[in-house]
Amino acid sequence: MMFASKNNANGVFLSMNKLLMILLSLVLFSCAERHSYKIGVSQCSEDIWREKQNEELKMYTYLYDDVELLFASADDDDKVQISQINHFIDEGVDLLIVSPNQVNTISSAVERAYDKGIPVILFDRKTGSDKYTAFMGADNIEMGSTIGKYINSIKSSGKVLEIKGLKGSSPAQERHEGFVKGIGDDSRLITCDGDWTQKSGYRLMDSVLQQRKDIVCVFGQNDRMAVGAYEAAKKHGVEKGMTFAGIDALPTDDGGIEQVKSGVLSTSYIYPTRGDLLMQLAMNILEGKPYEKENLLKSALVTRDNAEVMLMQAEEISEQNNRLSTLHEKVDWYLSQYRHQKIYLLLMAIIALLAIGFLWYRINTMHRRHQMEREAFALVVGTPSSPVPQPNAASEDVSEEGKHEEKNADVVADVTEVSKEQRETIAEDGDTDSNFLDHLRQLVQEQMADSDFGVESLASDMSLSRVQLYRKVKALTGRTPVDIIRLSRLNRAKVLLAQGNKNISEVAYDVGFSSPSYFTKCFKEEYGMLPGEVK
């Protein structure tokens, strides 16, 4: 029984551990933010145009619940962008969106990602390699050509200054190519290389105006450089006689559309950010849906005639986006609270289950322990049997004294013998405990009639100290050695009293009590009746 109890306890522990692991897995699964796709976004620079695009990308991840965006800006530094792209590759992103700083310098990093099986979308700009998955951007050649034609329509003569973007970048090359076609007459054109910043536009325009006064028109390849040139012309007091044109036409405060409306720029060309279409293209690639490798965005020329309408439309769209963003933040907050509540409820359920499981285990363990102790106690003390064995017909000639002796022998055997079931139960627990209990029972039964027999002599006979005997007997039976000796005597006494052959004093002395009165007191406490009431 002891071994069985230990095995059952181990089984309970294993079951509880399995249950705990399952519940903890559910908690971790509920707590974890699941991102099936990780997308790296490498921007060549950090400006309001790219900030707008990044915000659009974030907003349109709302349509997908399994996307994580990682952003990096190179600040127009090739080495920084190469390092950032390599970091994304090492991070194991599922897709790369790259706006290359220059055509050739970034090619090796993009090719490394492509060769590793990471899809690459080039946006706005291209590299010098054909190793990319898809391209999305406006037609820079068309934009440059349209701006050139527009300038010809309002300034058919005079010198035109073109402030180009970063040398080596594909938009700078393509916009220049288109602008030359649109303006037609190369002799009118003066070019210089900027770096897409307003400061470069101001610096270059200031330098040119210090040398010549025949500039009638300025084309900045983006709005910021065009505005910088306007400020330099204003410094020289010649801005009113010039025409300024740019590209981007952002609908933001001080953006291209606002500059056209206020008269700083005569025209600009919308270069759409379209983070929504970019995200859709990325997801089509990741989810194995059809997509086009070359994706050209629609754009339009902005003049003073349509700037106010476009600005109103852009403001309305911006307001709608802001409202959607606010709504999404609220939904995110509610969902976050809901997820937290689920986690709290799950944790409470886990605690309740663990408490119930622990309580059940303790009750079950105590029950098994008590059952084991009862069986071990019954083995040592014996179970009194009140019925007196009846003689059969063949024994009628036996003398009265012989009958009594035979009855006594049967009763003693009944007290001292252990049932087959009990022996088998104890045997399951191991030979050591079984032998100990057998030896203990034998010594108590043999010596209980001696009133001097007690714990000291029992411990000596068992070759144990008094403390060792106490601990061993208490662990196996749940009773003390004193209880074992006293109850063994009382059980023997009850059997003898049931036979009716001896009076109370004789029985008391026969089972080792030195005083009949003390025997009577102990008997009443144990059985709730006086010795004389036993039938």
Disulfide bonds with the S-S distance in Angstrom:
none
